[in-house]
Amino acid sequence: MGSFSFPQSERILKRADFVNLNRSGKRLYTKHFTLILKPNGQGVTRLGVTVGKKFGNAVRRNRLKRLVREYYRLNKACLPHGYDIVIIAKNNDASYLDLWKINEEIQNVFNNKLCE
C-alpha cells in the first residue's frame, strides 16, 4: 500500500526548486495545464502544483490541486522516474475538471511527448 502514498520526499516545496524548474525545464502543454519537467538526479520523481489566484476562491484552487495530486499518487508508477514535475493550471476552465478528465489530459501528454 506504500506505493500509493505521497510522502514529503516526493513533493517540490521550496521556491528555489520551482524557480529553477521554471527557468530550465522542458515545457509540455495541454488545453488546461502547462507541465514543466527536468531531471533531478535524485532517482525519485517529485511533484509541484501551481494554481494562480485568477481561478477564484481558495476552495476552487485547492480542489484542483487535490485532484492533480491524486492523479500523481495513482499514476506515479507510469510517470518518468528521476524527474521534477511542476503542473501549472492555465485557465479558469480547469477548475471544473474531474479526476478522469485530468487523468486523460495529462496522461496523453506523457504518452505522446515523452515517447518521441
Secondary structure, 3 states (H helix, E strand, C coil): CHHHCCCHHHECCCHHHHHHHHHHCEEEECCCEEEEEEECCCCCCEEEEECCHHHCCHHHHHHHHHHHHHHHHHHCCCCCCCEEEEEEECCHHHHHCCHHHHHHHHHHHHHHHCCC
